[in-house]
Amino acid sequence: MSQEIVKSATLIPDPAVRAYVSELATKLGGRNLLLTLQVTDTDRGRSHEPIWLPGGYMFISADLIRAARTESEFAGMMAHALAHEVGDDSRRIAETTPMGTIPFVFVGSADGSEFMPRAYTARARPFELEADASAARMMLAAGYDPIALFDYLSRVEPRDNERMEALTKAIADLTPPPDPVVVDSSDFRKIQERLTKPPRVRPTIYSPE
């Protein structure tokens, strides 16, 4: 599945972007979590949730970095995807799915650049809410404001009342941190800027005939 995504998506080779995303994943999930991270140019989705695949493969869309209003919002969506990986949700969802069906199906947009999981059926819904709660705990442990995850999801999924109510309860059950939490950072803003700058175009040099 990872190879299929690589074939169809446009990957961002910028080492600064990849290093930032990798460092954030380590901050949230710990150094013992082995991941293969790639940043794609776009996914044309609604929530821009990172794609996570069994075995630690994760694809983060630059659209998510552009859409997040703060580093905490971006960290929240990253934590949600990491929670799926840490929780081995691909296996657990598969165990609740009838034999012969595939728990995760990835579909592309018209130009093949969009890949979004379509596993959120009635059976998979509890795992999604559980990942939100785990992400909130993960964010707090890493020094981020978990309310930022609620802010982002309520903006991109405003009609999902069940999810918002469950996340609100999960955040309320957390012990407030003794120190101020991280909301934003200059490093995140720099990465956003790198991903929103138009590509450089070399001037055409005309020589006299």
N, C-alpha and C positions, 0 to 999 in steps of 0.2 A: 504493500500500500504506500509505503514511503517513496519507493521508486516511481510509482505512478504519479504522485504529487510533484516530485522533482521534475518529471518529464513535462508536466503541463503548467506548473507555476513558474513565475519569474522570481528567482531568488535574488536577494540583495546581498552583494558581496562585501559591502562596506565593513571593514574590520572593527571600526569604532561602534557601529550599531550592534554587531554580533557580540562584541565583548561586553557591552552594556547589558544586553538581554541575558547573556550567560551569567554575568555577575549577579543580576537581580534574581535569577532562578536559584542560584546558589544561596543567596541571602534568605530566600523564602523556604527552600526545601532542604538546605543543608548540603555539606560537601560530600556526603555519602550517597546522594542521589545522582546516579549517572544518567545523563541526558544527551541526546543528539539533537541540538537546536538548529533550526533554520529560520530565517526571516524572509517572508515573501512580500512582494510588492503590494498586492491587493487581494482581497477575498470577495469584495462586493456583497458581503453579508450584512446583517442587521446589527448583531451584537458583537461581531468580530472576535468571538471566542476562539482562542488558540486551538488548533487541531492537535489532539494527542492520540498516539497510536501505541499499541502494546509494545513493550520493550524499551520505553523511554524515548521514542521519537516524538518531537514536538515541532509544530510549525506555527510561528507567530506572524500575524499579518501586520504590515506597516500601517494598515488602516486603523488597527487598534491603538497604536501609538499616537496616530494623528487625532483620533476621536477622543482619547482620554484627556480630561481637563487638568489632571494632576498626576504626579507619579504614583500616588496612592491608588488612584483609579486603575491605572495600568497594572500595578502590583496586585490589585484585587483580582483582576481577570487572569493574570498569570497564576496566582495562587489557586484559583478555581480549577484551572487545567492541571496543575501539579497535584491537587487533591485527588483528581481522577486517577492519576498515575500512581500515587502513593497508596491509594485505596484499592488498586488492582481492579478497577471498575469494569474494564473490558471483560475480564473473566467472570466477575460476579453478575454482570448483565447477561452474559452469554448463558450462565447457568439458569437464569430465569426465563430464557427465550426458548420457544419450542425447537426441537431438533430439526435441522435442515434449514434454519433461517440464520442470517448473518446479523449480529448485533449492531454492527456499524457499517453504514454504506456511505461512501463519499461521492458527491455529485459535483460536476463542474458547471461553470457558467457558459455562456455562449462562446466565449473565447478560451474556455478551459482553465481560467485563472482562479475560479472560486471552488473551494472545497469545504463543505460544511457537514458535520455529523448529523445523521437523521436517525438517531437511536432513542429520541426522547418520547417513547411511547408510554402507555400507562405503566408498564413494567419498569421502565428505566427512570421514570419521574422521581422516585424516592432517592435514587443515586445522585440526581442533579441537585436536589435540595440538600442532601448530605454533603456534597462537594462545596456548596455555598457556605455551610456552617463550618466545615473544615478550613475553607479559605479564610474565613473571618478569624479563626484561631491562629492560623498560620501568619496572617498579616500582623496581628497584635504581637505575636512572638518575635516578629522581625522588626517591630517598631513602627508599623504603619497603622493608619487610622482605618479600621474595618468599615466604618460608615461610608467610606469612599466607594466600596464595592456596591453598597445599596444605592448610592447616588448614581453610579454609572448604569446599573441594571434598571433602575426605575426610569432612567432617561431613555434607554434603548428598548426596554420591554415594559412600557407603562401599563399595559393591560394585564400583566401577569400578577394578579393580586395574591394568589396563593404563594408564589415564590417570594414576593416582597414581605408578606406577613411572616413567613417562615424565617427569612433572613433577619428581619427586625427582632424576632424572638431570640434567634441565635446570638445576635450582637448584644442584646440586653442581658443575656446570661453570662457574658464574659466579665471577668474581673477587670475593672479599669486599670490602665497602666500607671505606675508611679511616676513615670517621666513623660514629658510631652512626646506625642507621636509625630512621625514624619507625614507631612501632607504633600509637599512638592520638593523638587530639587533643581538646581541649575544644570546638573548632568542630564536629567530627563528633558529639560527644555532644549539643551544643545542637540540631543538626539532627535527631538521633534523637528528642530530647525534643519537638520541634515536631511530629513525625510520629506521636507516640504519645499526645499529649494528646487527650482527648475534645473534640469540637467544642463551642464555647460555645452554650448555648441561652438565648435571651432569655426572661426570666420573663414569664408571662402576667399581664397586669394586668386584674383584674376590676373593673368599675365597677358601683356599685349600680343596680339596676333601678328 
